[in-house]
């Protein structure tokens, strides 16, 4: 999950983003990582001018110290894992399952028995192959995260998993990159993807293709972005600037590269942190969404509306806008609330919005500025109460899974201090549920409860234009809601 106003291009990463001039913070399941305004993973180098036409170079704002599946919510890590790992199944059209790592597979009509046969020609690296023994151990471990009640056995060249009851969500569970087959080599996870991590240091990360191709990329080089003076921004050999915010991207890519418009799995919302539920509800109902988001995200004209904290594309999401009925309560007049702001280009607009809101409701909004570092320490400090009453949050997930869109508001690493116990319990129930249908219902109800408690006001879903060199013949970005490209699939 991320925090900050306009997250047009990115996702998770410690200190990994810039959002048209602001800062954003990222939530992970185990840790909260500061991600101040637009995470910036930008792919750099490539066929069109790189010294090696088979090298695809990438810029990250900061390089991860390790590549671990447990840190996949960090989108810098997720970008790398997309190249190095392959889940047991893909569901790219949202319905049908296919596998790049199994020779064949099957299930019975009752969804209680699944048979998986590995493609033993695949390998994690030159020393470790994808064997029947590995698949058996892997399925035992990963299925244990899904259900406690199952049996596993080897039958000839396949592994069979049996459940006492129908498990309709099992294959979907196996599509997650966080559940992909993986081994550890040093500080890096190695998977069954086209690439493996070759070297990792403070200066660069290099991925090497396991089997070279002539008309594709055999090496991925990742470097830290050094700012607007970075010569890479002017070189025509750069292939991908898409994780930079729009104002950071070189202007020439609009004419020279091919653009693809996508709707991202990121929901921007106003998190409301106050013990008085009536005040929270009045803020949710009386803040004019159009006026507020244009005050926070200056210069932006068009917004993609969402009705709840779930962006369109996630099961349980709803299009449209939140229902608002503004009733001004006399007892709340004179109340002061603090809005935490980390951008510097919107102060005039926010001040004007605050004046209008005071006239409308009698509630005074105090705009308090924080540096990215201060914001990070403040948001992720579990020991002290949050010093703000409102902050703009960007919640995102590389997959259309509901959990991560709620964790910033109801999880252990919440940006809110005053979340009812019932909502936290509902979130835990959502995390533990494996049935897709039941999970959708739980997500819909949790989204409604967050709104009814005045904890979150959904603002918009982010969109972006992705730019890539025109010579790539099989460009398919956003497939399966994953914005990071399959570099191994690209051909020219």
N, C-alpha and C positions, 0 to 999 in steps of 0.2 A: 504494500500500500504506500502511497506517497502523500506528502503534504505540500501544499503550495497552490498558487492560482493557476492557470493555464498550462496544463501538461499536455502539450500538443504532440510531442513526439516521443515521450519516453516512459520508462518504467524504472525499475528498481535499481539502486546502486549507491553505495556509500559515496557521498559526495559526487553524485554522477548526474547532475542535471541542471539545465538552465531553461527556464520557461519564459521566453520573450522578456527577459530582464528580471526575473524574480528567482525565487528559490523554492525547492520543494523537498519534502522529506519523505522517506520511504519506510514503510512498515514491512517487516518480515515476520515469519511465524516465531522465530526464536529471538530475533533481535530487531531493533529499530535502527535503520541506517539513515543518516542524514543524506538527503538527496536534494540539493537546493537548485531548483528550477531547471528543469528539463535535464534529464539524465543525458547524457550526451554520448552515446556510443555512436561514432560515425565511422563508417567504413571508408577506408582511404585507398588505395592503390589499385591497380588492376590493369586489365588488358590495354586500356586506352592510353598508354604512355608510361607505365611503370617500367623499371629496368628489366623486369622479368614479366613477360606477358601472362604467365601462369600464376602470378602472385596477386592475392587480394589483400590489401592492407586496410586496417581498421583503426580508428581513433576512439579511445575511451577517455572520459574526463579523469578518471583514476583507474589504475589497473588493480584488479582483485589480487590479493596475496596468494590465493589458492582457488582451485576450481572444484567445488564440492556440490553434490546434488542437494545437500541440506540447505545450501545458500542459493537455490535456484530462483527465489523471489527477488534476488538482486539481479536486475536485468542485464548487467554486464556479464555476470556469470551465466545467465540464461542464454545470452547470445552465443557464448562459447559452447555450452552444452548442446545447443541446437545443432552445432557442427560435429561434435564429438560423440553424441549419444543418439540412440534410436530406441524409442519405446517398443514394447512387444507388439503393440497395435497402433495404427493411426485410424482416425475417423474424420477424414478431411472434408467430407460432405455433410457431416453432422449426423449421419445415419449408418452407413455401411462401414464395416471394419475390414482393414487389410493389414498385412504384416510384411515388412521388409526383412525380418530376421528369422522367420519360421519357414521351414520347407513346406509344411502344411499344418492345418489345424482343423478342429471341428468341435461341436458341442451337441448335446442332445436337445430334444424338443422342449424339455422341461427346464432347461437352464440350470441343471444340477450337476452335469458332468462336462468337463472341458478337456480336450486332448491337444497337446502342443508338441510339435516335432521340430527340433532346431535345425537351422541351416548351418551345419558344422563347417562349411567353407569360410564362415565369417570369423573374425578375430578381434580381440580388444587391442592387441599389439603383436609384435613379432614373437612374443613368448607365450601368449595366452589366447587359446582358441575358444570359440563358443561351443562347448561340448554338452552332451546329454547330462553329464554329472553337474556341470555348472547350472544348466537350466533347472534341474531338479532342486538344487539348493536355493537358487534364486527364487523360484516359485514358492518354495516353502516359507522363505522369509517375507516376500512381498505379500503373499496371500494372508499371512498372519497379521498384517496391518489392516487387511480388509475384513477378515472374519476369524473368530477363534474356533469355529466349528467346521472343519474340513479334513479331508484325507488326501494324501498325495502318494503316488506310486509311479514306478517306471514300467512301461509296457513296450517291449521291443525297443524301438528307437525313439520313443515318445514319452512324455510325462503326462499323467492324467490327474486332474484335480477334481474331487467330488465333494459336493455339499449336500447336507440332508434336506435343505429347502432350496427353492428356486432363487437364483442370484442374477437378476437381470442387469445389475450394474457392474458386474465383475469385469467384463471386457473394457468397459469405459474406464474403470479404475486403472487398467493396465495401459491406457493410452497416455497417462501422465508422464512427462519427462522426469518428474521427481521419482517415479517408480521404474525407470528404465534399467535394463541390465547394466551393471557397472562394476569395475574393480578399482582399487586405489593403487596408484603408483606414485610414491612420494607424496607431494601435496596436491596432486591432481587426480581427479576421477577420469578413468578411461572407459569409453563405452563402445557401442557397435556402429557408431556413425562413420561417415566417410573419412573423418580426420581424427588425429590423436594429438594430445598436448605434447609438444616436443621440448620446449623450454619455457620457463616462466621466471621472470625477474622483475625488478622495479622499473627497468627500462623498456621491456617489451615482453610479449607473449607470442610464441610461434606455434602454429598448428601445422602438422604435416599430413598430407593425404596418404592413406594406407596403400592405395593402388593408383598410380599416376594415370592421367588421361591426357590426350593431346589437345583437345579443344575445350578445356575447362581449367579450373583453378586447382593447383596442387599444393599451394602454400597459403596460409592466412597469417598475416603479421599484424599484431595489435600494439599500438603505441599510445602513450598518454597525450591528450590534446593540450597544447600550451597557450591557447587563446587566439585572439584575432590576428596576432602577428605570426601565427603559424604559417610557414610557407606552403604547407600542404593545401591550404585553402585556395591557393592560386594555381596549383598544378593541375593540368588536365588529366593526369594519371589517376586521380582519385575517383573511386567508383561510387562511393555511398556516403552522403552527408545526412542521411535521414534521421539520425538520432540527435542532431544539432537542432536547436530552435530555429525558427524561420529567419530571424534577424541575423543569425550567425552563418547561415548558409551563403555561399557565394552566389551572386546574382546570375552568373552565366549558366548555372545548371538548369534554369527554367527553360532556356532556349536549346541547350545542347543535349539535355538528358530527356528521357521519356518519363512522364509523370503519371502516377496511378493514384487516384483518390480513394481513400479508405476511411471507414469509421472504426475507431479504435475501441478496445475494451478498457476504457478509462472513464470513470465517473467523477466529475468535479462537484463537490458539495460544500456547504457551509456547516461546520461542526459547531454546535452550540453547547457551551459548558457553563451551566449555572444550576444551583440547587433548587431554585424555584421553578416548578414545572409550568406554572401559569405564565411566567415570564418567557420561558423557552417557547411555549406555544404561541404567544403573541409575536415573538420575533419571527417564528416560522411562517406565520400567517400574514404579517404586516410588512415584511421586507419584500419590496417589489423585485422580482427575480431579474427582469430586464435591466432595471436601473442599477441594481447592485453588481451584476456581473460585468456591466459595461464600465462601472466605476473601478472595479478591481482589475479587470483585463482591458486596459485602455487600448483604443485603436482597433479592437476587434468588432466586426459588425454582425457576423452570423454565428449562431449557436445551435447546436443539435440538442433539442430538449429531451429530458428524461423525467419520468414521473417518480422514480424511487432511486435509491442508492445503487441499484443494479443497472448497468448499461445494457442497451439493446444488444442481443446476442447471447446474453447469459440467461439460463433457464429461470423463469420467475420474474423477468424484467417486464416493464410496461412503458410504452411510448407515451408521449404527451407531457404535460406539466403537472406538478403537484397541485392538488386542490387547496386553494387559499381563501379563507374568510376572515378578514381583518376586523377584530373587535377590540377597541381600545378600552382597557380597564383603567379606571381612575386611580386605583390603588397603586398602579405601577408607574404613574407619572413621577418624574424626578429621579427615576432609577438611572444609574450610570453603568454602562457595560464597556468592557475593553475588547477592541478588535486588534488582534495581533497581525501586523503587516510587515513583510520583509522586502517589498518592492519599493523603489524610490521614484518611479515614473507615474505613480497614480495618486500622489498625495492630494493634489488639487481636486481631483474627481471624488476621492473618498470624503474629503472635507465637505464638499457640496452635498453629497449623499447624506452625510450625518446631519447637516442643517435641515434638510428636507424631512428626514426621519424624526427629528426632534419636534418639528412643527406638527407632524402627523400623529405622533404617539405620545409625546412628552418624555420619551426615553432618549437619554444622551449617549451617543456612541463616542467613546474616547479611542482615537487611533494611536496605537503604540507601535513604534518602529523597533524592529529587531534586526540585527545582522544575521546572516545565515548561520554563523557559529552559535550565536546566542539562541536562535530559534531551535537549533538542533539540541542544544543542552536543555532547553526548557521543555520541549515536547517529549523528550525521551528520558526525563528524570522521573523515576517512579517514587522517589522518596519525598518529593515536595509537591504540593498542589499546583495545578496549572495557573499561571498568573493572568490568563486571558479568559474571556467569555465566548469569543468567537474566533475561528480561524478557518481559512479555506483549505480543504483537503482534496487531494487527488488520489483516488483508489484505483488500482489497476492489477491485472493478472494476465499472464501470457496465454492462459487457457480460460475457457468460459466456465470456470468453477466459481460457485457462489461465495465460498468461505472468505477469501481474501478481501472481498468488497465490504465485509462486515467487521473485519478484525480491528480496523482503526477506531471503530465506535463501540464495539462490544467485546473485544478480545482482551487478553492479558496486557497487551501493549496499546491500550486505548489512549486516544487523545483527549478523552473526556473523564472527568472525575466523578460525575454524578449519574452513573448508569444504573437503573434499577436491577436488582438481583434477577428478576424474572427474565429480563432481556439477555443478561449474561448467560443464564441457563439455556435460553432458547438458542443462543449461538453455539453453546457446547453441544446441544442436541443436533444442530445442523452439521457440525463437524463430524459427529459420530455416525450419522446416517449414510448408508450406502445405496439405498434405492433411489434412482433418479427421480421417480415420480414423487416419492415422499419428500425428497430433498427440495424439489421445486416448491411444494406446498409450505414447507418450513421456511424457505427463503422468502416467499411472498408474505407470510405472516410476520416474519422478523422485520422486513422492510416497512410494513404497515405500523408495527409497534414503535420503531424508531421515529417515524413521522408523528404518530399520535402522542408520543412523549416529548415532542419538540426538540429532539436531539440532533436531527440532521435535516437540512433543507437542500435537496438536490438542485444543482444549478444547470449542468449540461454535460453531454458526452463529447469527448474530444474527437476531432477528425484531423486528417493530415493528407498531404500529397507526398507520396514517396517518389524519389527521383533515382533512376538507374541509367547506366550507359545504354545507348540504343542498340549496341551490337549483341546484347544478350538476347538470344532467340526465344528462350522458354521462360520468360519472366512471369512469376506467379507469386505475388506478394500478398500477405494477409491470409494465405490459405490456412484454414483451421484456426483462424484468429491469432496466428503467430506472426508478428510483424518482422521478426528477424528472418532474413532469407535463408534458404537452404543453399549455401554457397556451393556445396558439393553437387547440386543439381544443375547449376548454371552451365550453359553451353553457348558457344558462338560459332 
